[in-house]
Amino acid sequence: MKATYTSFILVLLTLFTFACSEETKEKLSGSKPKARGSIGEIVLAIDSTKWAGPVGEELRGIFEADLPGMFRSEPMFKVHRVDPRAMTRMLKMYTNLIYVTTFDDRSGGSQVINAQFTKESKEKAAADPTIYSLRMEDEYAQGQEVLYLFGNTEEELISNLRKNKDRLQNLFEVRERGRLEKGLLARKNAAAQNEAKQNLGIEIMPPVSYQIAKSEKSFLWLRQPSPTERRPDISLFFYETDYLSEEQTFPENILKMRDSVAGKHIFGDPDVPQSFMTSEKQIPPSFRNMVINDNFTIEIRGTWKTNNISMGGTYLGYLMIDEKKGKLYYMEGFVYFPNEVHRDALREVQTILLNTNVSWSENQGA
């Protein structure tokens, strides 16, 4: 199941003029190298003075915003700020590349970016202050996303950034999940897929690295069997019940249901009954409403612990309603990775869970 995303950036075909260079020759010959960079990385080219000022503050609030529901601060993306004058050929090969400038800025870094704009394109931007961005794919390398953010003045650019914060975040979130899907979901655990179909009536896409830890009617727990110091311990579980009323979607009732299911099925140590998993109440979870494949869905991000406080971590869950079937589904991925960043593991969880089809049926699968 994939979240849909509507393109929102106006592409101005006459916006840039490029000098005939080796990079241009590569573009024309189709011999561009493959883009590089890990999932969630962004190279952001902006003059150091502008980065230190209000524009930089706004950009940090977009791309380095804290993930909600975490027990410690973790930014949404890993941003590498680079002065435009220091943009080497290697840096231009990064998968996610953002250039930021304003046309009234006379600083050296901004002038390097401004030199790429034609006089006509600047006049168009001056006439229409809502034009603030240009999105280009495969600009310097294959599989690359290049985004130009600009304005006539800082005030104008800041205004547009604030209005489009969610869209800018979503652009790279959706893109990074798509990149992750290609490798992560290339090989799937067929046994786990069959268990989900038979016990819950849903179709899931678990990578082959996830193994069945527990399966019974209306419940399935999958786990990566070999966590290490450098590899997080990630589990997924799926639960199905009857949809009776809208009250089941209230935040307090979602937490009660989650703790009831986890308390019955998931233990830090199966030999220790008091090690069942529960929600951490000291850090309020974050809830977000959305619609996925016509199903009303609530995303929940929070932290968990075992009742005996022997383990703890973060989780990302989705409560999904299938009104046609009269069913409520809760699916979650939880992470145990002490003293390490959880962002990448949660992005993996999200990629898997958003590919779940709760409306699957035998007729559909036939």
C-alpha positions as CSV (number, residue, x, y, z in Angstrom):
1,M,0.0,0.0,0.0
2,K,1.6,3.2,-1.1
3,A,0.7,6.7,0.1
4,T,-0.1,8.9,-2.9
5,Y,1.7,12.1,-3.6
6,T,0.7,14.9,-6.0
7,S,3.5,16.9,-7.6
8,F,3.4,20.4,-6.4
9,I,6.4,22.2,-7.8
10,L,6.1,24.4,-10.9
11,V,8.7,23.5,-13.5
12,L,10.0,26.5,-15.5
13,L,11.6,25.2,-18.6
14,T,13.4,28.4,-19.3
15,L,14.5,28.9,-15.7
16,F,18.2,28.0,-16.1
17,T,20.9,28.4,-18.7
18,F,23.9,26.0,-18.5
19,A,27.4,26.6,-19.8
20,C,28.8,23.9,-22.1
21,S,30.8,21.8,-19.6
22,E,31.9,18.2,-19.1
23,E,28.7,17.8,-17.0
24,T,26.6,19.1,-19.8
25,K,28.2,16.8,-22.3
26,E,27.5,13.9,-20.0
27,K,23.8,14.9,-19.9
28,L,23.6,15.1,-23.6
29,S,25.3,11.8,-24.2
30,G,23.2,10.0,-21.6
31,S,26.3,8.8,-19.8
32,K,25.5,10.2,-16.3
33,P,26.9,8.2,-13.4
34,K,24.6,6.8,-10.8
35,A,23.7,9.0,-7.9
36,R,25.2,8.3,-4.5
37,G,24.1,8.8,-0.9
38,S,22.4,6.8,1.8
39,I,18.7,6.8,2.5
40,G,17.6,10.1,4.2
41,E,20.7,12.1,3.3
42,I,20.4,15.6,1.7
43,V,23.1,17.9,0.5
44,L,22.0,21.5,0.9
45,A,23.9,24.2,-0.9
46,I,23.4,27.7,0.6
47,D,25.6,30.6,1.4
48,S,26.9,30.4,5.0
49,T,25.5,33.8,6.0
50,K,22.1,32.9,4.7
51,W,22.2,29.5,6.5
52,A,23.0,31.3,9.8
53,G,20.0,33.6,9.3
54,P,16.2,33.4,9.1
55,V,16.2,31.4,5.9
56,G,18.5,28.8,7.4
57,E,16.3,28.6,10.5
58,E,13.3,28.0,8.3
59,L,15.1,25.3,6.4
60,R,16.3,23.5,9.5
61,G,12.7,23.6,10.7
62,I,11.7,21.7,7.6
63,F,14.4,19.2,6.9
64,E,15.9,18.8,10.4
65,A,12.5,18.8,12.2
66,D,12.4,16.4,15.1
67,L,10.6,13.1,14.5
68,P,7.5,13.1,16.7
69,G,7.0,10.7,19.6
70,M,10.7,10.0,20.2
71,F,12.5,9.6,23.5
72,R,15.4,11.8,22.2
73,S,15.8,14.4,19.5
74,E,16.2,12.8,16.0
75,P,16.0,14.9,12.8
76,M,13.8,13.8,9.9
77,F,16.7,13.9,7.5
78,K,20.5,14.0,7.7
79,V,21.4,17.3,6.1
80,H,24.9,18.2,4.9
81,R,25.2,22.0,4.5
82,V,27.7,23.0,1.8
83,D,28.8,26.5,0.5
84,P,27.8,26.7,-3.2
85,R,31.4,27.7,-4.0
86,A,32.6,24.4,-2.6
87,M,30.2,22.2,-4.6
88,T,32.6,19.7,-6.1
89,R,31.8,17.2,-8.8
90,M,31.5,14.5,-6.1
91,L,29.0,16.4,-4.1
92,K,26.9,17.1,-7.2
93,M,26.5,13.3,-7.5
94,Y,24.5,13.0,-4.3
95,T,21.0,11.5,-4.6
96,N,19.2,14.4,-2.9
97,L,20.5,17.9,-3.7
98,I,18.9,21.2,-2.7
99,Y,20.1,24.7,-3.8
100,V,18.8,27.8,-1.9
101,T,19.2,31.5,-2.8
102,T,17.4,34.8,-3.0
103,F,18.0,37.2,-5.9
104,D,18.7,40.2,-3.7
105,D,21.6,38.4,-2.0
106,R,25.0,39.7,-3.1
107,S,27.1,37.2,-1.0
108,G,29.5,35.0,-2.9
109,G,27.7,31.7,-2.3
110,S,24.3,33.0,-3.4
111,Q,25.8,34.7,-6.5
112,V,27.1,31.3,-7.7
113,I,23.6,29.9,-7.7
114,N,22.0,33.1,-9.1
115,A,24.3,33.0,-12.1
116,Q,22.4,29.9,-13.3
117,F,19.2,31.9,-13.6
118,T,18.4,33.8,-16.8
119,K,17.3,37.4,-16.8
120,E,13.9,36.3,-18.1
121,S,13.4,33.7,-15.4
122,K,14.2,36.3,-12.7
123,E,11.7,38.7,-14.2
124,K,9.1,35.9,-14.1
125,A,9.8,35.3,-10.5
126,A,9.6,39.0,-9.7
127,A,6.2,39.2,-11.4
128,D,4.9,36.2,-9.5
129,P,6.1,35.8,-5.9
130,T,4.4,32.4,-5.5
131,I,7.0,30.9,-7.8
132,Y,9.7,29.7,-5.4
133,S,10.9,26.2,-6.5
134,L,12.1,24.1,-9.3
135,R,12.3,20.3,-9.2
136,M,14.6,18.5,-11.6
137,E,15.4,14.8,-11.8
138,D,18.7,13.3,-12.9
139,E,20.3,16.7,-13.2
140,Y,23.9,15.5,-12.6
141,A,23.4,11.8,-12.0
142,Q,20.9,9.0,-12.6
143,G,18.3,8.5,-9.9
144,Q,18.9,12.1,-8.5
145,E,16.4,14.6,-7.2
146,V,17.6,18.3,-7.4
147,L,15.4,21.0,-5.9
148,Y,16.0,24.7,-6.3
149,L,14.4,27.0,-3.7
150,F,14.5,30.7,-4.4
151,G,12.8,34.0,-3.9
152,N,13.2,37.7,-4.8
153,T,13.8,38.5,-1.1
154,E,14.4,36.6,2.1
155,E,10.9,37.5,3.4
156,E,9.3,36.2,0.2
157,L,11.2,32.9,0.3
158,I,10.5,32.4,4.0
159,S,6.8,32.9,3.4
160,N,6.7,30.3,0.7
161,L,8.8,27.8,2.8
162,R,6.4,28.2,5.7
163,K,3.3,27.6,3.4
164,N,4.8,24.6,1.8
165,K,6.6,22.9,4.8
166,D,4.6,19.7,4.7
167,R,4.8,19.4,0.9
168,L,8.6,19.8,1.0
169,Q,9.0,17.2,3.7
170,N,6.6,14.8,2.0
171,L,8.5,15.2,-1.3
172,F,11.6,13.6,0.2
173,E,9.8,11.2,2.5
174,V,7.9,9.6,-0.4
175,R,11.1,9.6,-2.5
176,E,13.2,7.9,0.2
177,R,10.6,5.3,0.8
178,G,10.5,4.5,-2.9
179,R,14.3,4.1,-2.9
180,L,14.2,1.9,0.1
181,E,11.4,-0.3,-1.3
182,K,13.5,-1.4,-4.3
183,G,16.0,-3.3,-2.2
184,L,14.0,-4.0,1.0
185,L,11.0,-5.6,-0.7
186,A,12.9,-7.4,-3.5
187,R,12.6,-10.7,-1.7
188,K,9.7,-11.5,0.6
189,N,8.9,-14.1,3.2
190,A,6.2,-16.2,1.5
191,A,5.4,-18.1,4.7
192,A,4.7,-14.9,6.6
193,Q,2.6,-13.7,3.7
194,N,0.5,-16.8,3.9
195,E,0.0,-16.6,7.6
196,A,-1.2,-13.0,7.3
197,K,-3.7,-14.0,4.6
198,Q,-5.1,-17.0,6.5
199,N,-5.1,-15.5,10.1
200,L,-5.9,-11.9,9.4
201,G,-7.2,-11.7,5.9
202,I,-4.6,-9.1,4.8
203,E,-1.7,-9.0,2.4
204,I,1.6,-8.0,3.8
205,M,5.0,-7.5,2.2
206,P,7.6,-8.7,4.8
207,P,11.2,-8.8,3.6
208,V,12.7,-12.3,3.7
209,S,14.9,-11.2,6.7
210,Y,11.8,-11.1,8.9
211,Q,10.8,-14.4,10.5
212,I,7.6,-15.6,12.2
213,A,7.9,-15.2,16.0
214,K,4.3,-16.0,16.8
215,S,1.1,-16.6,14.8
216,E,-2.4,-17.3,15.8
217,K,-5.9,-16.2,14.8
218,S,-6.1,-12.4,14.3
219,F,-2.4,-11.9,15.4
220,L,1.0,-12.2,13.7
221,W,4.4,-11.2,15.1
222,L,7.5,-11.0,12.8
223,R,11.0,-10.4,13.9
224,Q,14.5,-10.0,12.4
225,P,16.3,-12.8,14.1
226,S,19.9,-11.5,14.2
227,P,20.2,-8.0,15.6
228,T,23.8,-6.8,16.4
229,E,25.5,-3.7,17.8
230,R,25.3,-2.1,14.4
231,R,21.9,-3.6,13.3
232,P,18.7,-2.7,15.2
233,D,16.3,-5.3,16.6
234,I,13.1,-4.6,14.6
235,S,9.8,-6.4,15.1
236,L,6.4,-6.1,13.3
237,F,3.1,-7.2,14.5
238,F,-0.4,-7.3,13.0
239,Y,-3.8,-7.5,14.8
240,E,-7.4,-7.7,13.5
241,T,-10.7,-7.2,15.3
242,D,-14.2,-6.2,14.5
243,Y,-14.9,-2.5,13.9
244,L,-17.8,-1.6,16.2
245,S,-17.8,2.2,16.6
246,E,-15.9,5.4,16.0
247,E,-14.8,5.4,19.6
248,Q,-12.2,2.7,18.8
249,T,-10.3,5.3,16.8
250,F,-10.0,7.7,19.8
251,P,-6.3,8.1,20.8
252,E,-6.8,6.8,24.4
253,N,-8.6,3.7,23.1
254,I,-6.0,3.1,20.5
255,L,-3.4,3.0,23.3
256,K,-5.6,0.7,25.4
257,M,-6.0,-1.7,22.5
258,R,-2.2,-1.6,21.7
259,D,-1.3,-2.3,25.3
260,S,-3.8,-5.1,25.5
261,V,-2.5,-6.8,22.4
262,A,1.2,-6.3,23.3
263,G,0.7,-7.3,26.9
264,K,-0.9,-10.6,25.8
265,H,1.5,-11.6,23.0
266,I,4.9,-9.7,23.3
267,F,7.5,-10.2,26.0
268,G,11.1,-9.1,26.4
269,D,11.7,-12.6,27.8
270,P,9.0,-15.2,27.3
271,D,10.2,-16.9,30.6
272,V,9.5,-13.7,32.6
273,P,5.7,-12.9,32.6
274,Q,6.4,-9.4,33.9
275,S,8.4,-8.5,30.9
276,F,5.4,-7.8,28.6
277,M,5.5,-4.7,26.4
278,T,3.6,-1.6,27.2
279,S,3.4,2.0,26.0
280,E,5.7,4.6,27.7
281,K,3.3,7.1,29.3
282,Q,5.9,9.8,30.2
283,I,6.5,10.7,26.5
284,P,3.1,11.5,24.8
285,P,2.7,9.7,21.5
286,S,2.0,11.5,18.3
287,F,-1.2,10.9,16.2
288,R,-1.9,11.8,12.6
289,N,-5.0,11.1,10.5
290,M,-4.7,10.1,6.8
291,V,-6.5,8.1,4.1
292,I,-4.7,5.2,2.5
293,N,-6.3,3.3,-0.4
294,D,-9.7,4.7,0.6
295,N,-9.3,3.4,4.2
296,F,-9.3,5.8,7.1
297,T,-6.0,5.5,8.9
298,I,-4.4,6.9,12.0
299,E,-0.6,6.9,12.3
300,I,0.8,6.7,15.8
301,R,4.4,7.3,16.8
302,G,5.6,6.7,20.4
303,T,7.9,4.9,22.7
304,W,7.6,1.6,24.5
305,K,9.1,-0.3,27.4
306,T,8.8,-3.7,29.0
307,N,6.8,-3.7,32.2
308,N,9.9,-4.7,34.2
309,I,11.8,-1.9,32.5
310,S,14.4,-4.3,31.1
311,M,14.0,-3.0,27.5
312,G,12.6,0.0,25.7
313,G,12.5,1.7,22.3
314,T,10.3,3.4,19.7
315,Y,7.4,2.3,17.6
316,L,5.4,3.4,14.6
317,G,1.9,2.0,14.1
318,Y,-1.1,2.4,11.9
319,L,-4.8,1.8,12.9
320,M,-6.7,1.2,9.7
321,I,-10.5,0.8,9.2
322,D,-12.0,-1.4,6.4
323,E,-15.7,-0.4,6.7
324,K,-16.7,-2.8,3.9
325,K,-15.4,-5.8,5.8
326,G,-16.3,-4.3,9.2
327,K,-12.8,-4.8,10.4
328,L,-10.3,-2.8,12.3
329,Y,-6.6,-3.5,11.8
330,Y,-3.6,-2.4,13.9
331,M,-0.1,-2.9,12.5
332,E,3.1,-1.8,14.2
333,G,6.8,-1.9,14.0
334,F,8.8,-1.5,17.1
335,V,12.6,-1.0,17.5
336,Y,15.1,-1.9,20.1
337,F,18.5,-0.2,19.5
338,P,19.9,1.2,22.7
339,N,21.9,4.5,22.4
340,E,21.6,4.5,18.6
341,V,19.6,6.5,16.1
342,H,16.2,4.9,15.4
343,R,15.2,7.1,12.4
344,D,16.4,4.7,9.7
345,A,14.8,1.7,11.3
346,L,11.5,3.5,11.6
347,R,11.7,4.5,7.9
348,E,12.1,0.7,7.2
349,V,9.1,0.0,9.3
350,Q,7.0,2.6,7.5
351,T,8.0,1.3,4.1
352,I,6.9,-2.2,5.0
353,L,3.7,-1.2,6.7
354,L,2.5,1.2,4.0
355,N,2.7,-1.7,1.6
356,T,0.1,-3.7,3.5
357,N,-3.3,-4.3,1.8
358,V,-6.0,-4.8,4.4
359,S,-8.7,-5.0,1.7
360,W,-7.1,-8.2,0.3
361,S,-9.5,-11.1,-0.4
362,E,-9.3,-14.6,-1.7
363,N,-11.1,-13.5,-4.9
364,Q,-8.6,-10.7,-5.3
365,G,-5.6,-12.9,-4.8
366,A,-6.9,-15.6,-7.2
